[in-house]
Amino acid sequence: MKRSLRREYRAARRALGSSQRDALSERIAEHVLAQELWHRARVIAAFVGTGSEVDTRRLLEAAGDRLVLPRVDAPGQPLAFCRAMPEELVVGAHGILAPAPGVLRVDPALVDLVLVPALAIDDRGNRLGQGGGFYDRTLRGMVNAHRVAVVFEVQRTHQLAVEAHDLPVHAVVTERGWASITP
């Protein structure tokens, strides 16, 4: 079931086309940057959008020295979030740009705001990830972070199946705007 959903939502993202994804990514960035939460956050965890994901470059640049980015240190373990600027990244696990292996981790409890990728997100904030479980394991340690999914509107759905380890997000941002999730 999840495998077919992943194929479906990847196809929906790709169907947008490159120039449309760029324009929608810009609108998403504007919505994030307009939030008071963004301006108050001392440590912002984000992801480097790859392939057909939301292009997060504008957000990474705007975060400046508050930015921490993920690195896969070991399969089955939480992501390591490290202080690194976009120009300092190297190709890491799964071909994704990440902080270099020598860059030290930041305590996940210090993160105030975490921008989370997803293949799909439902009305209750449940997310469908890539299937590796990295974010599911990582978000548990980000006890002080406001969790925000950054996706295109075509990735929204009414309901996803939830498993015991799933942790919902507090808000979703698409090209249509910021939507807080009511528990």
N, C-alpha and C positions, 0 to 999 in steps of 0.2 A: 504494500500500500504506500509506504513512505517513498519507496524507490520510484513508483510511477508519479507521485506528487512532485518529487524533485525534478524529474524529467519535464513535467508539465510547466512548472514555474521557471525553470531554466529557459525553456522554449519561449515562454511569454516575455521574459526579459530580452532575449535575443531578437524577438520579433519587433521590438521597438526601433531597432536600427541605431547605428552609432551616433548620428547627428541628433536624433531625438533624445537618446540617452544623455548626451552632453547637455542639451538644453534643460531637460528635466533635472539632471544632477545640479545644475546651477540654481534652479528654483528651490530644490531641497536644501542646498547650502544656505540660501537666503533665509529660509524658514528657521533653520537651526541657529544661525547667527543672530536672529532677531529675539531669541529667547533670553530672558534674564538669567535663567539657569546656566546658559553658556558663559555669560559674563562673570557670574559669581564663582564658577568652578575653578579650583586651584590646580587640580590634576584632571586632565581629560584623556581618557583612553579612547582610541579610535582604531579604525582599520584602513588598510590601503585597498581601495576598490580595484578589483582586477576583472578582466574579461567584460562581461555584460553587467557587472554590479554597478551600483551608484558610484560615480567618480567622486572620491572624497578629497582630492588634492586641495581644493579651496579651503576646506575645513582644516586639513592638516596644517596648511600655511597659517591660517588665522589663529590656530591654537598656540603657535609660537613655543615658548619654553615650558608651557603647561602640558605639552603633548607627550603621551606615552603610547608606544606601538607594540603589537604582539609579535612574539617569536615562538616557534615550536621548538622546545628543547628536547622533548622525548615523547614518543607516542603514548597515549593513555594518560598523560599528565596535563594539568592546567597550562594554559598559555603563560609565557613569561612576558610581562609588559615592561618595557624599558624606555628610558628617555633617549629619543633619537629624532633627528630632523629628517624630513623626507630625502634630502640629498645624501644622507649618510647610510641609507639602507642598502642591503645586499640581497641577492637572491637566496631565499631560504627554503624551508621544506615546502613541498608541493609547488615549487616555482614562484612562490609569493615573496614580494619584497618585505624584508624584516630587518630589525636591528642585528648588527653583527654579533657573533657568538660571545665576544668578550665584553659586550655592554651589559652592565649590571642591571638586575631587576629592580623594579619599584614595588614596594609593599602594596598588594592589591587593596588593602583597607584604606589607603590614602587616596584612591580614585574617587572623585566627586561625581563625575559624569562619564558614562561609557556608551559610545556609539557602537551598536551591534549590527553586524550583517545578518541577513536571513534570506532564504529562498522564498519563504511565505510567512505571513504574520496574520493572526486572526483578531477578531474584535475584542478578545479578552487578553491580548498581549502574548499569546502563545506563539512561539516561533518554530519554524521548520528550518533547521540548519543544513549544512552540507553532509552531515552524517558521521563526522568524526568525533563529535561530543566535546570538542575543545572548549567551546564557549559555555556549554552546560557546566563543565567542571570549573571553569574559570570564574563565572559570574557568582558562584557560591562564596568565593573569597572576597568579592568586592562588596563588602557589607555596607558601605556608606555611599555606594554609587547609585545615581539615578540612571536606570537602564533605558536606552532609547534605540529602537530599531530604525534604521535608515534604509528605506526601500522605495521602489516605484509603486505607484498605485495598482498596477497590474499584479502585484505580489500580495495584495490584500485578499483575505477570504473571511467568511463568517465564522468558520469553526475548523480547528485542527484537532486531531487526536492528541491527547496529552499523556505523557508518561510520568512516573513518580519523580524522576530526576529533572524534569523540565522546570525552568524558572521563567515566569513571564516578564515582559518588559513593562516599564511604567508609562511609556509613550511611544508613538509611532510617528515618523515624519516621512511624508511623501511630497510629491510636487504640489499636492493640494493643500498642504499645511501640516501643522503640529497637532496631533490628537492625543490627549492624555487618556490613559486607560483607567477606568474605574474598577477597582477590585470587586 
